[in-house]
Amino acid sequence: HFYFIAFSSTKTMSNPPLEIVALYAEYNNSELVQVQSMLKADYPDIILHHCLTVKDAIKKINSTISTSITEICPRPFVVLTKLGQTDEDAGHILIKTIRKFDKRIFIILHSHKASNDPDLRYHFASMGTSMITEHITQIQNVLKTLISLIKLTVHSLNTSQTYTCPICQWPMSFDQLYDHIPLYHTNDTSIRSAQCIICQRNVRNYPVHLREDHTELHSNKAIFNTSAKERVAAPLYAFSLVVCQRKSDQKFLVVQESGAQGFWLPGGRVELGEHLIYAAKRETFEEAGVKVNICGLLRFEYTPSHNSNRLRVIFYAEPENENDCDAKTIPDYESYMLHDLSFPSYGAMWVTYEQIEECSNKGQLRSQEPLKWFLYIKNGGLIHPLSILNKE
């Protein structure tokens, strides 16, 4: 069973309520009851609309937008729907219809099946789904983030300079824009190349550009524990990548790159003063939400060039706790921590070798490295001890 949750930006005057449009052909559904109970406990002022067909749900969404078009700041509302078996109650028709008229709507696919099937995950991400998850707690967490984002708008739009999102044309403060783009547009291909609305430069990765080039001038956000000057990279750029296997079911951990880049290994750039092993653990937790033990080394790669040198270290890892290693599915800036190609992550999942092989055949991998390393581990390839990695 699939469920979609869509958060839309309509407009209200103050402290916007959370409106829910629930599209279910069947009334008795345990997951729907769980979501309703969670929302009711966290947001007692919510307004709930139950619809039985896609037609009714779209009508309710359109009426909500049209009745608040002249108001000042965004108000989120939620659409929950089962995928259904007919066109009358099909969730994929709902998401396709929504994406035709508005990129400002935040859509979550709440599905155990899609969360564990990379082909379905890739398909629904390509359709414009903002987030794919099977966990109520992650829906709860993203709701909290979205509501905070709306409250930030209410507080700051009258006192701060406003900017327009280059993807959905939504006006907002810098602090809101900073959170809005990785949250709402993490899988939009246009984030790969966009003109910055602040400096007018054409940039390769818009969310990373905002974070690195404009945060200190336009925001009070604390990004790192060190200043920007202290974070200037050394001539040798080092990266830690992680091949992580869950022994209980032999599945491997992958992140889904946003902007339709495909599936990839967790990992990213090593910061100044940071150990390679710590960077591997940090990046895996930031991108995939999984705490890991680094168990060994698979490979060192060193690439010199005329203006910098690059070192990649590929580690083998296993979850710290196999009973508590659900992959992260919320798109936020922590999924944007610097990769070797500086592309953000859309979320993470556990996959079998056969699933990643099918993804490779369908062109759903960023490169063939996950396939290569998963086969290597599957066939009992040599894992070098960490003792060969020592300080001077």
N, C-alpha and C positions, 0 to 999 in steps of 0.2 A: 504494500500500500504506500502511496505517495501522498505527501501533504505539502501544499505551498503556503507560505506566510508572506504577505506583501505589505510593506510599509510605504505609504505614499505621502508626498509632500504637498498637502493643501495648506490653507492659511487660517490662522486664528489670532485673537488679540492677546491673550495672556494664559499662561499655564495650560497648554493644550491638553485635552483629555486623550486617552488612547481609545480609538474606535476599532472594533473588530468586525470584519465581515467573514463569517464562517460558512464555507461552501461544502456541505456534506449531503450525499444522497441518502445516507443511513444515519439515524439519530444515535444509536447505541455504538459508540466507538470509544474504546478505553483510552487511546492516545489523545483523542479530542478532549475527553473529560480531564485528563491530566493537564493538558495545556490550559484549558479553561480555569481549572482550579489554581494553577500557578499564577495566571494573569490576575485572577480575582484577588488572590492573597497579596500580590505585589502592587497592584493598581486597582484599588476598590472603586475608583471613579470611571472605570472603563465603560464604554457603550458597545453592546454586542448586537450584531445583526446576523441572523442565521438564514442562509440562502440554500435552496435545494438544487439550483441549476447555475451553469456558467452565465447564462443570460441574465438571471436575477443578480448575480454577484457583480457583473460588469455594470449593470444599471445602478446598483447601489454605490459602486466606486465613482461612477460618473456624476451621480447626483451629489455626492459628498464634495467632489471637486468644484462643481458648478455653483453650489450654494455658498462656498467660502472663497471664491476667486478674488474678492476685493479685500480680503483681510491681510494682515501684515506679516505673520511668520508661519512657518510650516507646522502642520499638525499631522502626526502619523496615524494611520489606521492600518489594521491588520486583516489580511485575507487568508483563511485556512481552507484548504481544499484537498479532498482525496483525488487521486488521479482518475478514478472512475473507469467504467468499461464502455460507456457510450459517449457520443458527442455532447449529449445533454449535460453530463456531469464531469467532463474530462478536464483535469487540471492543466494538461499541456496546452489545451486550447485557451485556457484562461491566461497563462503566462505569455503565450504568443500574442494574444490580443492586447494585453497590458503593454508589452514592449513596442507595439506598433505606435502608441500615442504618447508614451511618457518614459523617459529614462530616469525620472526622479523617484520612481517607485522602487522600494527595497523589497526584494522577493527572496524568501527562504524556502527551499525544498526540504521538508521534514520527512525523511525516508530512510529506513534501515537498508532497504535494497539498494537505493542509489548511492548511499554512503559507502557501500561495500562493493559496488560494481563500477570500475573505472570507466567503462564505456558509457554507462548511463550518466555518470557524474560529468564526463566530458561533454556529452550531448546536451544536458540541461544547462551547464555552464555556458555553452555556445549559444543557447537560446536567450541568455541574459539573466539567468538566475543569480542572485547576489550571493547566496550562501546555501550550502547543502549540509545538512546535519541530521543525525538520528537522536540527538540528546536534548532533552527538555532543558537541562541546566544551561546549555549553550544558547538556546533560544532566550532563556531568562537573562543571560548576560548581555546578549546583543540588544535586547529590549531596553535594558538599563542604559546602555551606551546611546541608543537612539533617542531616548527621552532626555538624557543629559545634553545631547547635541541640540535638541529643540529648545531646551531651557536656556542654553548658551545664546541662541539666536535672539530669544526674547530679551535677554539682558543686554546684549552688545550691539544690536543693529542700530539703536538710536544714539549710541555713544562712540562707535568705531567706524572707521572707513570700511566701505563694503567692496567686495570683489565678486565677480561673476564666474561660476564654475564653467570652464571651457567645454565641458561635455554636456551638461544638462541646462546651462544658462540660469542656474539658480543663484540669486544674489545673497551674499552672506559675509560675515566678518572673516578675517584671516584665520582666527582660531577655529572657526567652524569649517572653513574650506580645507584646512590642514587635516581635520578628521574626516570630513565628508568624502573626499576623493578616494582614499583607499577603502573606505567602508561601502560607498555606493557604487563605485565604478571600477572595482578591482579587476574585473574580467573584460573591460572595454578595451578594444585594441587601440583606441586613440590615445591612451595614456603613454604608449610607446613613443609617440612623437606629437608634441603639442606646443603651441605658442603660449608662453607664460604671460598671464594677465598683469603681472607686476612689473617685470623687466622687459617684456616683449621679445625675449629670446626664444628661438626654437630649441626645445629641450628634448632629450632622448627618453627620459623617464620623469614625468611630471611630478608625481608624489615625492620621489627622492630629491628632485630639484627644489621643491618647496621646503623640504626639511633641511637640506644642507645649505642652501644659498639665501634663504629669506627668513628663517625662523628667528634669528637673533634681532632682526630689524623690525619684525612685524608682530611678534608674539612674546608672551611671557612664559611660554612652555619650557620646562626643564627637560632637555633631550637626553643628555648623557651626564655622568658625574664629572666629566672633564669639559673644558672649554673647547671651542672649535679649533683654536690654534694648537692646543695640545693634542688634537686628534689628526693633525696633518700626517698623511701616510708616509712611511719610509720609502726609499728607492726600491726596496724589495717588497712587493705586494704578496702577502701570504693568504691562502684560503684553505679552510678545512671543510671537507665533504664527508658525509657519513652514509655508510651502507649498514642499515639496521635491520636485523631479523628478529622476529618474535618466535622463539623456539617451540612454543606450544602448538602452533599451527603452521609453522614454516613460512609465515607471511613476511613481506618486506614493507618498510615505511617509505612512502613517496609524498612529495608535495606537488600540488598542481599549480604551475606557474600561471599568473593572471595574464590578461591580454591574449588568451588563446595560445600560449607558448607551449603547453603540454606538460606532462608529468616529468619530475626531476628528483634528484637526490636532495635531502636537506643539507644545508651548509651555507657558508658565506665567508666574508672577509674577516681576517684576524685583526683585531684592533691593536694599537700601539700598547706595548707592555703586557699583552695577553698571551698566555700559553696556547699552543696549537690544540691541545686536548680540551682545555677549557672552552676555547672558541667552538670546537665541534659540539660539545654538550650544550653550550648556550644557544647556538644557532638552531640546533635540533629542537630545543624546547621552544624558542621564539617562533619558529616557522611551523612546527608540527604539534606543539603542545605536549610532547612526550619527553620525560626525563630518562636519560640513557646512561648506561655504563659503557665507556670506551674500552673495548676488550683487546684490540690489536690493530696493526697497521696492514694495509693492503698495498699501498703504493705511494712513492714520492714522485712528483713531476716538477721539473724546473724549466722555465721558458724565458730566455733572455730576449730583449728587444732594444732598440736604439735609445728609448727614453725611460725605460723601467724594466725590472725583472719580476717574474711571477713564479711563485711557489705554490703548488697544490699538494696537500696531503690528504689521502683518502683513508679513512678509518673504518674499522668494523666495530659495530656496537650492538648491544641488546638492551631491551627496556630494563629500567631499575626494578619495576614491579609489573609483571605481566598481567596482574589482576587490576591494574590501574594505569592503563596506557592508551586510553582513547585518544584518537588523533584530533587535533584542533580543526575546527571548521569555521570559526568567526573570522571574516576578513577585516584586519585592522593594520595599523602601521607596523606593529611588531612583525607582521608577515613580510614587511618590506626591508628588513635588515639586510645589508648589502651582500648580494650574491656576486659571483665572479663576473656576471654580465649585468648586474644591477637590475634584475627584473623582480617584481613582487610575487608573492604567493597567494593563490586563491583559497588554499586550504590543504589538508593532508588526509591520507587514508592508508590503510593496510591492504596490500594486494598479494596474490599468489604470483609465482613466476609465470604461470600460464596466462593470467590476466594481463601482466605487463607485456608478454609476448604478443598477445592479441592487440594491445594498444600500439605496439611497434608496427604491426602489420597495417594498422589503420592510420598511421601517421600522427599518433597522439602523444608521442614522446618529444621532449625538447631536444634530446639527442639519444643515441643508443647506449649511453653509459649505464643507465639503470639496468637495462637488459643484460649487458655484458657482465656487470658485477653480480647481479642476482644469479645468473647461470654459474658464475665462478664459485660462489658460495654454495649453491645447490649441488655442485659437483665435488665439493670438498676441497676447494682450492686452499693453498697455503695462506695462513694468517700469521703475520710476523709479530713477535712480542713487542710490547710497548717499551721494553728496556733498551731497544736500539735508538729510541728518541730521548736523548739526554741534553741537558744544558752544558755549556762549555765549562 
